[in-house]
Amino acid sequence: MDGIFNIYKSTGMTSHDVVAKMRKLLQQRRVGHAGTLDPAASGVLPICVGLATRVAEYLSESGKAYQATIIFGVETDTYDAEGEITRTAPTDHLRREDIERALVQFRGRQMQVPPRYSAIKLQGQAAYKRTRAGEEVVLAPRPIEITRLEIVHWQNPQLILDVECSKGTYIRSLAYDLGRTLGCGAHLASLVRTRSGPFPLEESVTLEELARAGEQGTLAAYAQSADRALEQYPALHLDDESATRVKHGNLFAYEIPQKERSLARVYSPAGEFIAIAEWRPESGKWQPKKVFTE
């Protein structure tokens, strides 16, 4: 089977746990996830199967959306509810207007320091392992972008936010930094990923639902085409001659506006998704980057 499954990951499971269960369910080894979701978080986790594993990198690079619940007045060493409390402070002074003003600085492109308790590698070892071993871990700020940051609900000391952001954004760091900005500290109490790339929460399916579908022989109905992961790129619909060139990995010509020339989805005359192509300005042609058909 080839395709992408929009899985709803429940709390308590790692992303690798989901992959392992999908391998067992589908009885095939070529299965991978597109963007890790922490065990304490729930929500959308795209699972790529078969040939679709070759587009996982594009899904991982795509934007994400979350609903985050933040508690003010309590800081933890992990920046979430799993960690040890390191500081408490009163929140009686906090008003919605204060939070609205503080959120302004967290919108747009910025540098963010990841949590020390993260899987970022330092000299080949995850930062959280070094931190647990007692090392003083210092992570460098990384560029991120938060395109949407809106209050859903506020009842002191709990804040619920809708967040849309780039790859690499740590919502735990956002919670910590927001608490520091407001002077009382904060931590991330819970997190739901509501979208990963083009895959929304409302279209996700649980592992239990997939298991039942497997028993009924309808599992394939939940697999979505690999090209859905590439919806942000233009589609090139080729004639027979150009499609044959693509299948052999050869350059081909196709005119589109210059601003859209980067990566593209490539289709045969019959509408079959056959490749990902990359624009080569030196030749003025497209080069097949990944071919999905023989």
N, C-alpha and C positions, 0 to 999 in steps of 0.2 A: 504494500500500500504506500502511496505517495500523497503528501498533503500536509496541511497545517491544522492542528486542533486548537481551538480557543478554550483552554482549560481554566476552570475556576479552582484555584488552589486554596484550600482551607488553612487555617492557622495550625501551627504545630508540625507541618510538613516542610522539608527542604525542597528546593527545586529539583535536586537529584532524586529525591524520593518519588516525585511525580514522574520523572523520566523512567525510573525503574519499574513503576507500576504500568506505565504505558508500554514498555518493552514486553512485559509479561502478558498484558492484555492483547497486544497486537501480534505477539509471537515473532518479533523481528528486532534486530539489534540496532539498526540505523535510526536512532531516535535521539533528539536533543532539544533543549529549551532555548528560548531566545530572550535572554535577560533575566538574571537571578532575582528572585523575590525572597526576602528574608523569611525564616520560619515563623516569626511572630506576625508577619503580614499575610493578608489574604487578597484574593482577586485574580485578575487576568494573568495567565502564564501561557503564552503561545508555545505549543510543542510541535516541532518539525519532524516529519517522518519521511524516510526514504530519500528520494531526490530533493525533497523540500528542505532537507538539512543544509543544502547549499545556499539557501537564501537567509539562513538564521542570522548571519552577520548583519544583514540590512535591517532586519527587525530589531536587533539589539541596538543599532545606531539610531533608530527612530524615536520620536518623542513619546513620553509617558504622561499619564494623568493619575492623580491620587486623591483620595479623601483622607485627610489626616486629622486625628483627634489629639490635641495638645493640652497638657495640664500645666498651668503656671504655679509657681511657688515651690516646686520640687525639681531639683537637678539630680541626675544619676550619672555614673561614670560611663555608661554605654549610650547615654542620651535617650534611652527608651525605658519602658516599664520593666525590662528584664534585669536592669543593672542595680548596683548598690547606690543608695541615696547618699549624695555627697554634700548637699546643701538644701536648706529650706528657707523660705522667706514669706512674709505676709503678702497678700494680693488684694487687700481691701481697697487700695487706691486705684486699681486698674479699671479703666473705662473702655468701652468699645472704641471711642474716638482715639484713645491713646494707641490702641492696637492698629487701627486703620492708618494712622500716621506712621507707625513703625513699619508696616508692611510695604510702604512705598519703596524703601531702600532695597527690598529683597526682590523686586520685580526687574526683569531685564537681564542683560549679561553682567556677570560678576565673577569674582573669585570666591570659592568656598573651601574651607578646610574640612576634610572628611573626618569621621569619628576615629579615634584610636582603635576602637573595637570594630574593625572592618576587615574585609578580606583582601584589601589592597596589599600587594606584595612589596616587602622591603628586603632586598638582598635574597630573594627567593623564598621568603617566609611571610605568611600572612601577618598583618599588623596586629590582629587580635591575639595571635599566639605569642608574639613578642611582648605585648602588654600584659598578658596573663602570667608570663614568666618573670614579670617584675621589671622589664626594661622601660626606660623613659622614651616612649615613641613620639616622634614629631613628624607629622605628615605635611607635605607641602600643599598650599592652596591649589585648586584646580579650576579651570574655567568652566562655568555652567551657564545655563540660561533658564530663567523662570518666566514663561510667557503668560501665565495666568495664576493669580493668587488672590482668592476671594473668600471672605467670611461667609460660612453657611449658617453657623449658629454660635452664639456667645452667651454663656452663663457662668460667671466667675466661680471657679478658676478654670473652667473647661472651654476650649475654643475648637471649633471644627472648621477646617479650611478645605477648599477645592484648589488643587495645585496641578498645573500643566508645566512640564519642564523637559529639559534635554537629558540625554543619556549622561550618567555619572553624577546626577544630583542626589544628594543624601537628604531625605526628608528629616531624618534624625538630627542632622546638623542644622537644618533650617529651624527646627523646634528649639534647639539649644541656643542658637544665635539670636532668635527672636526673644527668648527669655532673658538673655544677657542685655539686649538692647533696651528692654523694658525694666531692667533692674531687679527682677524678682526670680529669675531662673525659670526653666521649663523643661519638660521632657515629652517625648512622643509616646502617647498612651496606646494608640492603635493606628493601623494603616491599612487602607484598602486600595489596591491598584484598580482604577476604573477604566483604564485604556492602555494598551500597548500597541503603538503604531496604529494600524487601522482596525484593531480588534477591541471592541467595547465590552464592558462587563455584562451588559444586558443580553449579549449573544453567547456568553460563555456557558460551558457545560461541566458538570462535576464528573469526577472519576466514577462515582456510583452510577450516574446516568449512562456513561459510556459502557460500563460493565453490563448493564441491562441491555443496551443496544447490541452488545456483542453476543449475548444469549439469543437475541431475536434476529441476528443476522443483518442488522441495519447500521452497523458501525461506520461503514464507508460514507454514509450520509452526512456525518459530522466533519469529514475531512474537507478542508477548503483548498483551492488551488494555490500552488506556490507563488503565483504571480500576484496574489493579493498583498503579499508583503512588500510589493514594489509599486504600489499605487501612486506614490509621489513622483514617479519617473514617467516620462512620455512613452507612449506605445507606438511602435513602428510596425506597420502591417505590410509585409513584403510580397513581391511576386514570386513565382516558382524559381526563377533563376537566382534571385538574391537569397531566397531561403536555402537553396542548395549550397550557396557560398558560405552561409552561416554555419550550416551543419558540418562543413569541412574546416571551419575555423578561419575562413578568409575574410579580408576587408570587404565592405560593401558600402554603396552610396545610398543616402536617404536624407532629403532636405527637411529640416525643421528650423524654427526660429533659433537664432544663435544663443539666446539666453537659456534655452532648454537643452543645450548640448553638454551633457555630462555622462550620465548613465541612462539607459533606455531598456524597456521591455520589448522583446522582438517576437512577432507572431508570423506564422505561415499563412498562405492564402486561405487555408481552411479554418483559421482562427486559433490554431494550436500554439500555446506558449512554448517557444523553442530555445530562447536564449536571453541572456543579459549582455548588452553591448556597451562599449565605452567609446566615446568620441575621441578621435585622434586628430588634433588640429594640424599636425605636420603633414598629414596626407589628405585632410579634408574628408575623411571617411570614418565609418564605424568599424570597430574591432570586436568580434565576439569575445566576451570575457568568461562567460560560463554557458555551456551548451547543454540543453536538457533533453535532447533527442539524438538518436543515432542517424 
